[in-house]
Amino acid sequence: MPELALKIGIVVYFLLIVPVAFVMPNYLAWENGLLEMLQNMVLFFNVILCFSFFRKTAGQQFHKLWLAVSGYFLLLFGREISWGRIFFQTDMDEHGPTFISMSSVPGHQYIHGGISIYTAIVLVSLIWLVPWKRIFREIPVPKLGFAILIVTAVLAACGDKGLLFHSYVDSNIEELAELLSYIMQGGFAAWYYKQFKMLK
């Protein structure tokens, strides 16, 4: 029953993204606004969730995988907070707040280098540790969930580029879609944790 309610909630959220984007005030989708703060909270929760899976599976199969997945969500979290730039606001206008540029941060070259190295480590870890063959052969694929996730990612990308309605509505769609994407990714992590426990 809880899984069914969750599925219905996700489908309803997905179907409401565009209609809600038209009536939602644009300031809710500003950089460092309410929707971005919700995204940050979801991503941080996902980091903690996967780290808890890492601790629970100590000495078991797929133990190290959850550390890599936690690292993946930490990477997304860092990206969403602009690697700390959101804490250094420089101005505010009708389009929202602006923040210090990365190029003006002392030692930004080292920061970019560190981010690149960390990203590479996370990607290699996921490629190496995820049991891809067993996932596709022994675990049912949540087709509806993945379909919604893909469309949501496309909506977020198009909204970011202003390709949909060429107005503030695009920003609203982007942030609403990203929030759903992060919620679903955390949900997938929990679902696969449950599925992995049933593998022999």
C-alpha positions in Angstrom: 0.0 0.0 0.0 2.7 2.6 0.8 4.5 1.8 -2.5 1.3 2.2 -4.4 0.6 5.6 -2.7 4.2 6.6 -3.5 3.8 5.7 -7.2 0.5 7.6 -7.4 2.1 10.6 -5.7 5.0 10.6 -8.1 2.7 10.4 -11.2 0.5 13.2 -9.9 3.6 15.4 -9.2 4.9 14.7 -12.6 1.6 15.5 -14.3 1.3 18.8 -12.3 4.8 20.1 -13.1 3.8 22.2 -16.2 0.4 23.4 -14.9 1.9 24.4 -11.5 4.8 26.2 -13.3 2.4 28.6 -14.9 0.8 29.7 -11.6 3.8 29.4 -9.3 5.5 32.8 -8.4 8.9 33.0 -10.2 10.7 33.9 -7.0 10.2 30.3 -5.7 12.5 29.1 -8.5 15.2 31.7 -8.0 18.8 30.6 -7.3 18.9 29.7 -3.6 15.1 30.0 -3.5 12.6 27.7 -1.8 12.7 25.0 -4.5 16.5 24.9 -4.5 16.5 24.7 -0.7 14.1 21.7 -0.9 16.4 20.1 -3.5 19.4 20.6 -1.2 17.5 19.0 1.7 16.4 16.0 -0.4 20.0 15.4 -1.7 21.5 15.7 1.7 18.9 13.2 3.0 19.9 10.9 0.1 23.5 11.2 1.1 22.7 10.2 4.7 20.3 7.4 3.5 22.9 5.7 1.3 25.6 6.1 4.0 23.2 4.3 6.4 22.9 1.5 3.8 26.7 1.4 3.7 26.9 0.9 7.5 24.0 -1.6 7.6 25.7 -3.8 4.9 29.1 -4.0 6.6 30.7 -7.3 5.7 27.9 -8.1 3.2 27.6 -8.1 -0.5 27.4 -4.7 -2.2 28.7 -3.0 0.9 31.1 -0.6 -0.9 28.5 0.2 -3.5 26.5 2.3 -1.1 29.5 4.5 -0.2 29.8 5.2 -4.0 26.1 6.0 -4.3 26.3 8.3 -1.2 29.3 10.0 -3.0 27.2 10.5 -6.1 24.5 12.3 -4.1 27.1 14.3 -2.4 28.4 15.4 -5.8 24.9 16.5 -6.8 24.5 18.3 -3.5 27.8 20.2 -4.1 26.6 21.2 -7.5 23.3 22.4 -6.2 25.0 24.7 -3.7 27.4 25.9 -6.4 30.3 24.5 -4.4 29.6 27.0 -1.6 29.0 30.1 -3.7 25.4 30.4 -2.6 26.8 31.6 0.8 28.3 34.6 -0.8 25.5 36.7 -2.3 26.6 39.9 -4.1 23.3 41.5 -5.3 19.5 41.1 -5.6 17.3 42.3 -8.4 14.0 41.4 -10.1 15.6 38.3 -11.5 16.7 37.0 -8.2 20.0 37.0 -6.3 23.5 36.9 -7.8 26.5 35.3 -6.2 30.3 35.6 -6.3 31.7 34.0 -9.4 33.9 30.9 -9.1 36.6 32.6 -11.1 36.9 35.3 -8.3 37.3 32.7 -5.6 41.0 32.4 -4.4 42.4 29.2 -5.6 39.5 28.4 -7.9 41.7 26.4 -10.2 42.5 24.0 -7.3 38.8 23.8 -6.5 37.9 22.9 -10.1 40.7 20.3 -10.1 39.5 18.8 -6.9 35.9 18.6 -8.2 37.1 16.9 -11.4 39.1 14.3 -9.5 36.2 13.6 -7.1 33.8 13.3 -10.0 36.1 10.9 -11.8 36.4 8.8 -8.6 32.7 8.6 -8.1 32.0 7.7 -11.7 34.7 5.0 -11.8 33.4 3.6 -8.4 29.9 3.4 -9.7 30.9 1.7 -12.9 33.1 -0.8 -11.0 30.8 -1.5 -8.0 27.3 -1.5 -9.5 26.3 -5.2 -10.3 25.0 -4.2 -13.7 24.5 -7.8 -15.0 22.6 -8.9 -11.9 20.5 -5.7 -12.0 19.3 -6.4 -15.5 19.0 -10.2 -15.2 17.7 -10.7 -11.7 15.9 -7.6 -10.6 12.6 -6.3 -12.2 13.1 -2.9 -14.0 10.7 -0.2 -12.6 9.8 0.9 -16.1 7.3 3.6 -15.2 9.7 5.1 -12.7 12.6 5.2 -15.1 10.4 6.6 -17.9 9.2 9.5 -15.6 12.8 10.1 -14.5 14.0 10.4 -18.1 11.2 12.8 -19.1 11.8 14.8 -15.9 15.5 15.1 -16.8 14.6 16.3 -20.3 12.1 18.8 -18.8 14.8 20.1 -16.4 17.4 20.4 -19.2 15.0 22.2 -21.6 13.8 24.5 -18.8 17.4 25.4 -17.9 18.0 26.4 -21.5 14.7 28.3 -21.8 13.5 26.1 -24.7 9.9 25.5 -23.6 8.0 28.7 -23.1 10.8 31.3 -23.2 9.7 32.9 -20.0 10.1 32.5 -16.2 7.8 29.4 -16.6 10.9 27.5 -17.9 12.8 28.2 -14.7 9.8 27.0 -12.6 9.6 23.8 -14.7 13.4 23.3 -14.3 13.3 23.5 -10.5 10.1 21.5 -10.1 11.5 18.8 -12.4 14.9 18.7 -10.6 13.2 18.3 -7.2 11.1 15.3 -8.5 14.3 13.8 -10.1 16.2 14.0 -6.8 13.3 12.5 -4.8 13.0 9.7 -7.3 16.7 8.9 -7.3 16.6 8.6 -3.5 13.6 6.3 -3.9 15.4 4.2 -6.4 18.3 3.8 -4.0 16.0 2.6 -1.3 14.2 0.3 -3.7 17.4 -1.3 -5.0 18.7 -1.7 -1.4 15.6 -3.8 -0.8 16.1 -5.7 -4.0 19.7 -6.4 -3.3 18.8 -7.9 0.1 16.7 -10.6 -1.6 19.5 -11.6 -4.0 21.4 -14.8 -3.2 
